[in-house]
Amino acid sequence: MLFLFYIILTLIFALACEIPLIVTEVIGIVKDTSTFSVPFAIRVVGTLVQTAFFVVISMFFKFHVELVLSNSSTLDNL
């Protein structure tokens, strides 16, 4: 469960570093000071994949926390 927590922390850090860059580039594209580029598109797709992974891992972590709090295991669900 600690490993899941570290994954969530890593994803939060990665998203916190990427989102300001994307926002800055979007503002530049809207103001016509920069153009749409392939690295920008790759960064946006990567951020979307990381966000989806963050949601899935968070739900998985929540499930395991509920198991620990109820003092049960995954085998009890079967």
C-alpha positions as a printed NumPy array, in Angstrom:
array([[  0.   ,   0.   ,   0.   ],
       [  2.95 ,   2.301,   0.631],
       [  4.059,   1.743,  -2.957],
       [  0.65 ,   2.942,  -4.192],
       [  1.028,   6.025,  -2.037],
       [  4.445,   6.752,  -3.562],
       [  3.029,   6.341,  -7.059],
       [  0.305,   8.86 ,  -6.25 ],
       [  2.866,  11.322,  -4.868],
       [  5.025,  10.919,  -7.971],
       [  2.046,  11.534, -10.254],
       [  1.043,  14.632,  -8.289],
       [  4.577,  15.992,  -8.595],
       [  4.77 ,  15.204, -12.329],
       [  1.396,  16.812, -13.039],
       [  2.275,  19.85 , -10.931],
       [  5.396,  20.343, -13.066],
       [  3.693,  19.791, -16.429],
       [  0.434,  21.705, -16.061],
       [  2.04 ,  25.187, -15.751],
       [  4.079,  24.514, -18.904],
       [  0.982,  23.498, -20.819],
       [ -0.972,  26.517, -19.58 ],
       [  1.873,  28.838, -20.607],
       [  2.006,  27.304, -24.083],
       [ -1.78 ,  27.476, -24.487],
       [ -1.704,  31.169, -23.54 ],
       [  1.06 ,  31.694, -26.098],
       [ -0.94 ,  29.917, -28.788],
       [ -4.086,  31.916, -28.002],
       [ -2.155,  35.228, -28.085],
       [ -0.415,  34.18 , -31.337],
       [  3.076,  34.507, -29.858],
       [  3.825,  30.822, -30.452],
       [  2.57 ,  28.099, -32.751],
       [  1.14 ,  24.661, -32.182],
       [  3.981,  22.127, -32.264],
       [  4.45 ,  18.374, -32.074],
       [  6.252,  18.466, -28.678],
       [  3.298,  20.421, -27.272],
       [  0.858,  17.803, -28.564],
       [  2.971,  14.998, -27.106],
       [  3.128,  16.818, -23.757],
       [ -0.666,  17.239, -23.727],
       [ -1.251,  13.571, -24.562],
       [  1.254,  12.496, -21.906],
       [ -0.436,  14.686, -19.323],
       [ -3.832,  13.232, -20.195],
       [ -2.457,   9.695, -19.845],
       [ -0.889,  10.586, -16.489],
       [ -4.169,  12.1  , -15.314],
       [ -6.097,   8.974, -16.286],
       [ -3.496,   6.789, -14.542],
       [ -3.738,   9.032, -11.465],
       [ -7.515,   8.546, -11.318],
       [ -7.257,   4.763, -11.682],
       [ -4.467,   4.419,  -9.109],
       [ -6.338,   6.696,  -6.692],
       [ -9.455,   4.528,  -6.897],
       [ -7.324,   1.4  ,  -6.423],
       [ -5.638,   3.007,  -3.393],
       [ -9.028,   3.997,  -1.949],
       [-10.216,   0.406,  -2.303],
       [ -7.176,  -0.878,  -0.418],
       [ -7.541,   1.722,   2.329],
       [-11.152,   0.625,   2.801],
       [ -9.983,  -2.991,   3.039],
       [ -7.42 ,  -2.088,   5.686],
       [ -9.931,  -0.044,   7.676],
       [-12.477,  -2.847,   7.611],
       [ -9.781,  -5.402,   8.535],
       [-10.476,  -7.626,   5.531],
       [ -8.569,  -8.873,   2.516],
       [ -9.181,  -9.123,  -1.196],
       [ -9.97 , -12.816,  -0.732],
       [-12.927, -11.874,   1.476],
       [-14.528, -10.183,  -1.531],
       [-14.695, -13.491,  -3.38 ]])
